Amino acid sequence: MTWIAPPAERRELPTVAGEREMLQGWLDFHRDTLLAKCAGLTPDQLVEASAAPSTLTLLGLVRHMAYVERVWFRVRFLGQRIGDLYATEDNPDADFQDADPAGAERDFAAFRAEITACDKAVADRGLDETFSPRPGRTLSLRWIYVHMIEEYARHNGHADLLRERIDGATGS
């Protein structure tokens, strides 16, 4: 039997909450939205570049967001020395370019695992804690949350278009 992207339900957004809960809620909502855009599709559909001339695919977006989660929360903020999920020296855009239907289930599992690892890694860190990704630039954990929400929102717009072109599904 062929693997199918599993259903995804978006968690309820907090409407009145503290800052950390609000940021986490919006981030989780956008994470869930990306998975909802993929739900019910086959691996071949997930790698379909459905909006020519763009080569962007839904699986490429899932892989890219796993990479972005890892880089911002764990590598840059916490300074963890962990390997890249997809990029190589020869292909820094492998997250997008090397999406393979045979690896779709594994890539979805990696995405979910990265989200869990990132959430756990920063759960007890303060939003005002800072780091310097390069000399002369200081950012806070709060900045990462806002950036991640923006990154997901932008790519979820791409996912909307890709999904509609694949099978006509809209919404969610």
C-alpha positions, 0 to 999 in steps of 0.5 A: 500500500502506498503511503499517503500524507496523514491528516493534520488538524490545526490546533486552536489559536489562543486569542487571549494569552501571554506572549510566549503562549501566543507566539507558540500558538501561532507557530504551531498553527502554521506548522499544522497548516503546512501539514494540512496542505499536504494531507491526503496526497501521495508521494508523487503528488507531494513532489509535483511542481504544479505551478510552472515554471517554478520547481517548488513542491509541497515536499520541498516545503516540508523539507525546507521548513524542517531545515529552517526550524533546525537552523534557527532554534538549535544551530543558531540560537543554541549553538548545537553542532548538528548536521544538516538535514539535507544540504550539502556543500555541492547542493545547498538547496537540496531541501527543495531540489532533492525531494524524492517521493520514495523519501516522503514518509521519512521526510514527514517524520523528520519534520515532526521530529525536528519540531519536537526537538526545537520546542523541547530545546527552547522550552525553558529559555527566555524570549529575551535571550540573545545570540549573535549569528554573525559579528555585529548582529544580535537577535533574540529568541523572540525574533526567531519566533516572529521570523518563523511565523513569517517564514511559515506564513509565506510558504503556506501561501505557496502551499495553498497555490501548489495544492490547488493546482494539484487537485483543486483543494482550497481552504484549510 
